[in-house]
């Protein structure tokens, strides 16, 4: 793999600011969350989005999006756009930020965000999007031996969609192994740029996932907004296999529409059917901490067989953003939220 450029690890630079992170608090009774957490070093208020959780090196790692620095908080070499944060935990409840990934290639110089992490053959592969180029935003790839220091692919961006059904943009990457291939799910816009919808591509699992390995599957969206609560947006797909069925959690509605989380299923990874006409994880009632949205899901299956859905939420129309997680339980391929009195 052509990976000579290295993501900077900035844990030392930000060590003093890590204490500004929001501590886990007691959630509302209506949604039994594991935690509520966000980093506050960029804006002096909690603001983190787009969680993706893995287990690696004997700990849990969560990758998430960080906004541009407020002018008065920015170090001299601060990037002007979005970046990716890394937090760690030993229990999926208490999180500490340990690093950041800043733009370092021409394609992401305006920003990078919405990470999707996966462990393959003992390495962490991170798929993420460029930000600030709108129709030209695309998916990039990097790989790490320790989950913190990453080498990026010299062919970045590795994927953007083609065809007259979309506007060429690709964001919200999610990758999922399927037989001898790696499926890449992404959100794009229709040709008018107004409606957000999903597409999928594949690359050989034995490849290095650089640009020439990806093939777009189909010439139409695999899922687009149709239900009232989805408004004009479906994005942030995240997957799990249950037997012969692939289960997708997805976000319906743009930010604070409100955005809510739905479920769809597939047997081939390309053709999808909604499991319900209503969200699995809706936004909260007025006054609750997630009243503006419960969005951008990230699925995680632990080694002990328990599974979780991480997400972003707020109650102030996006002035702040908190990350959280709920445990799931299953009936076959049908998920539901697990209510446990001992959750924090």
C-alpha positions in Angstrom: 0.0 0.0 0.0 1.3 3.5 -0.8 1.1 5.0 2.6 4.0 7.4 3.3 2.2 10.3 4.8 1.5 10.0 8.5 -1.5 11.5 10.4 -0.1 13.7 13.2 -0.8 12.6 16.7 -1.5 15.7 18.8 -2.2 14.2 22.2 0.6 16.1 23.8 -0.5 19.4 22.3 -4.0 19.0 23.6 -3.3 17.3 26.9 -4.1 20.4 28.9 -7.4 20.8 27.1 -8.6 17.3 27.5 -9.9 18.1 31.0 -12.5 20.3 29.4 -14.3 17.2 28.0 -17.9 16.8 29.4 -18.1 14.1 32.0 -20.7 11.3 31.8 -24.0 12.5 33.4 -27.2 10.8 34.4 -29.4 10.5 31.3 -33.2 10.9 31.1 -35.2 8.0 32.2 -36.9 7.6 28.8 -33.6 6.7 27.1 -31.2 4.4 29.0 -27.9 5.6 27.6 -24.5 4.4 28.6 -23.0 7.9 28.8 -23.2 11.4 27.5 -19.8 12.8 26.5 -18.2 15.4 24.2 -14.9 17.2 23.8 -15.0 21.0 24.5 -11.5 22.0 23.5 -12.5 23.5 20.2 -15.4 25.8 21.2 -15.3 25.8 25.0 -18.6 24.0 24.9 -19.3 20.3 24.3 -19.2 19.6 20.5 -18.5 16.2 19.0 -20.2 14.3 16.2 -20.3 11.1 14.1 -19.1 8.4 16.6 -17.4 5.2 15.4 -16.3 2.7 18.0 -13.9 -0.3 17.9 -12.1 -2.6 20.3 -8.3 -2.6 19.7 -5.2 -3.1 21.8 -7.2 -4.1 24.9 -9.3 -0.9 25.0 -12.2 0.7 23.2 -11.4 3.5 20.8 -14.0 6.0 19.6 -13.3 8.2 16.5 -15.5 11.3 16.1 -15.7 14.6 14.3 -14.4 17.8 15.8 -15.5 21.3 14.6 -13.1 24.1 13.5 -11.4 25.9 16.4 -12.9 29.1 17.8 -10.4 31.9 16.9 -9.5 32.6 20.6 -8.7 28.9 21.2 -6.8 28.0 18.0 -3.0 27.2 18.3 -0.8 28.8 15.8 -0.8 25.8 13.5 -4.5 25.0 13.9 -6.3 23.6 10.8 -9.1 25.9 9.6 -11.6 23.2 9.1 -13.0 20.0 10.7 -10.8 17.3 12.2 -11.1 13.9 13.8 -10.8 13.2 17.5 -9.8 9.9 19.2 -11.0 8.9 22.6 -10.4 5.7 24.6 -12.3 3.8 27.3 -12.0 0.6 29.3 -15.8 0.2 29.9 -17.7 2.0 27.1 -18.9 4.5 29.7 -15.9 6.7 30.7 -14.1 8.3 27.8 -10.9 10.4 27.5 -9.6 12.1 24.4 -6.1 10.9 23.5 -5.4 12.4 20.1 -6.6 14.3 17.0 -6.1 13.7 13.3 -5.6 16.9 11.3 -5.7 17.6 7.5 -2.4 16.7 5.8 -3.2 16.1 2.1 -4.3 18.5 -0.6 -7.7 16.7 -0.8 -8.5 17.3 2.9 -6.8 20.6 3.5 -10.3 22.2 4.0 -11.2 19.6 6.6 -11.9 15.9 7.3 -14.6 14.3 9.4 -17.2 11.5 9.8 -14.8 8.6 10.5 -15.6 5.0 10.0 -13.2 2.6 11.7 -12.7 -1.1 11.3 -10.1 -3.7 12.4 -8.8 -5.9 9.6 -5.8 -8.3 10.0 -4.6 -6.6 13.2 -4.6 -3.1 11.8 -7.1 -0.2 12.2 -8.5 1.0 8.9 -10.1 4.5 8.9 -12.4 5.6 6.2 -13.4 9.3 6.4 -14.6 12.1 4.2 -13.1 15.4 3.1 -15.2 18.4 4.1 -15.7 21.9 2.6 -15.7 20.9 -1.1 -19.4 20.0 -1.3 -20.0 18.2 -4.6 -16.3 17.3 -4.7 -16.1 15.8 -1.2 -15.1 12.2 -1.3 -14.0 9.2 0.8 -10.4 8.8 2.0 -8.6 5.9 3.6 -5.8 5.5 6.2 -4.3 2.6 8.2 -2.7 2.3 11.7 -0.8 -0.2 13.7 -1.8 1.3 17.1 -5.2 3.0 16.4 -3.7 6.5 17.0 -1.0 7.2 14.4 -2.3 6.7 10.9 -0.7 6.5 7.4 -2.9 7.8 4.7 -3.3 6.4 1.2 -1.4 8.4 -1.4 -4.3 7.8 -3.9 -6.7 9.7 -1.6 -9.5 10.3 -2.1 -10.1 6.6 -2.9 -13.8 6.9 -3.9 -16.5 9.2 -5.2 -19.7 8.1 -7.0 -20.4 8.4 -10.7 -23.6 8.4 -12.7 -26.4 10.9 -13.3 -28.4 9.8 -10.3 -26.0 11.6 -7.9 -23.9 14.8 -7.8 -20.6 13.1 -7.3 -20.3 13.7 -3.5 -19.5 10.9 -1.1 -19.6 11.3 2.7 -20.3 9.2 5.9 -18.2 6.2 5.0 -19.0 2.7 6.5 -17.1 -0.4 5.4 -18.3 -4.0 6.0 -16.7 -7.3 5.1 -18.9 -9.5 2.9 -17.2 -12.7 1.7 -14.1 -11.9 -0.3 -15.0 -8.2 -0.7 -15.2 -5.1 1.5 -18.4 -3.1 1.0 -18.2 0.7 1.2 -21.4 2.4 2.0 -21.7 6.2 1.6 -24.1 9.0 1.5 -24.4 11.3 -1.6 -26.9 13.8 -3.0 -29.2 13.4 -5.9 -28.3 15.3 -9.2 -30.0 18.5 -7.9 -27.9 18.4 -4.7 -31.1 18.7 -2.5 -31.8 15.1 -1.4 -29.4 12.9 0.6 -29.4 9.2 -0.3 -27.2 6.1 0.0 -25.0 4.2 -2.4 -22.5 1.3 -2.1 -19.2 0.2 -3.7 -16.9 -2.8 -3.2 -13.2 -3.6 -3.3 -11.4 -7.0 -2.9 -10.9 -7.7 0.7 -7.3 -8.8 0.0 -6.6 -5.4 -1.7 -5.0 -2.3 -0.2 -8.3 -0.4 -0.7 -6.6 2.3 -2.8 -8.6 4.2 -5.5 -8.3 1.7 -8.4 -9.8 -1.1 -6.4 -13.3 0.3 -5.8 -16.2 -0.6 -8.0 -19.6 1.2 -7.6 -22.4 -1.3 -7.3 -25.5 -0.2 -9.3 -26.6 3.0 -11.0 -29.2 4.1 -8.5 -29.4 4.8 -4.7 -29.8 1.8 -2.5 -31.9 3.8 -0.1 -33.4 7.2 -0.4 -35.9 9.2 1.8 -39.5 8.1 1.4 -41.0 8.3 4.9 -42.2 11.6 6.4 -39.8 11.5 9.3 -36.8 11.0 6.9 -37.6 14.4 5.2 -35.1 14.8 2.4 -32.2 12.9 3.9 -30.9 9.4 4.6 -27.2 9.2 5.7 -24.7 7.7 8.1 -25.3 4.0 7.4 -23.8 1.4 9.8 -24.0 -2.4 9.5 -24.1 -5.7 11.3 -24.7 -9.2 10.1 -27.4 -11.3 11.8 -27.2 -14.8 10.3 -27.9 -14.4 6.6 -29.3 -11.0 7.0 -27.5 -7.7 6.9 -29.0 -5.0 9.2 -28.4 -1.4 8.5 -29.0 1.4 11.0 -29.3 4.8 9.2 -30.0 8.4 10.0 -33.2 9.9 8.6 -33.5 13.7 8.3 -30.9 16.4 8.1 -29.3 17.7 11.3 -31.9 18.8 13.8 -34.8 18.1 11.3 -34.9 16.3 13.8 -32.6 13.5 12.7 -33.6 10.1 13.9 -32.4 6.5 13.5 -34.1 3.9 11.4 -33.4 0.2 10.4 -33.3 -1.6 7.1 -32.3 -5.2 6.1 -30.8 -6.9 3.1 -29.6 -10.3 2.0 -27.2 -9.1 -0.7 -25.9 -5.8 0.6 -27.4 -3.8 -2.3 -31.2 -4.2 -2.1 -32.6 -2.9 1.1 -36.0 -3.0 2.8 -37.0 -0.9 5.8 -37.8 -2.8 8.9 -40.4 -0.3 10.1 -42.1 2.9 9.2 -41.0 4.5 12.5 -37.6 5.2 13.9 -35.9 2.7 16.2 -34.3 5.6 18.1 -36.3 8.8 17.8 -35.4 12.3 19.1 -36.5 13.0 22.6 -39.5 14.9 23.9 -39.3 18.7 24.4 -36.9 19.5 27.2 -35.0 16.2 27.0 -31.3 16.2 26.2 -31.9 14.7 22.7 -35.0 16.7 21.8 -33.3 18.2 18.7 -32.1 14.9 17.4 -30.8 11.4 17.9 -28.6 10.9 14.8 -25.6 9.6 13.0 -25.5 6.0 14.3 -22.4 3.9 14.7 -22.9 0.1 15.5 -20.5 -1.8 17.6 -20.4 -5.5 18.5 -18.3 -6.4 21.5 -16.2 -9.5 22.0 -18.6 -10.8 24.7 -21.5 -10.8 22.2 -23.2 -7.6 23.5 -24.0 -5.0 20.9 -24.4 -1.2 21.1 -25.6 1.7 19.0 -23.6 4.9 19.4 -25.1 8.2 18.2 -25.0 12.0 18.4 -27.6 14.2 20.1 -28.5 17.7 21.3 -31.4 19.8 22.5 -30.3 23.2 21.3 -30.5 22.8 17.5 -26.8 22.2 17.1 -25.2 24.7 19.4 -23.8 21.7 21.3 -23.4 18.1 20.3 -23.1 15.1 22.7 -22.1 11.5 21.9 -23.9 8.7 23.6 -24.6 5.0 23.3 -27.4 2.5 24.0 -27.3 -1.3 24.3 -29.3 -3.4 21.9 -31.0 -6.7 22.2 -32.2 -8.9 19.3 -35.0 -11.1 18.2 -33.4 -12.7 15.1 -32.5 -9.8 12.9 -34.8 -7.4 14.7 -33.1 -5.0 17.1 -34.6 -3.1 20.0 -33.2 -0.8 22.7 -32.3 -2.7 25.8 -33.5 -1.2 29.1 -31.2 -1.8 32.0 -31.5 -0.2 35.4 -27.8 -0.4 36.0 -26.9 1.7 33.0 -25.3 5.0 33.9 
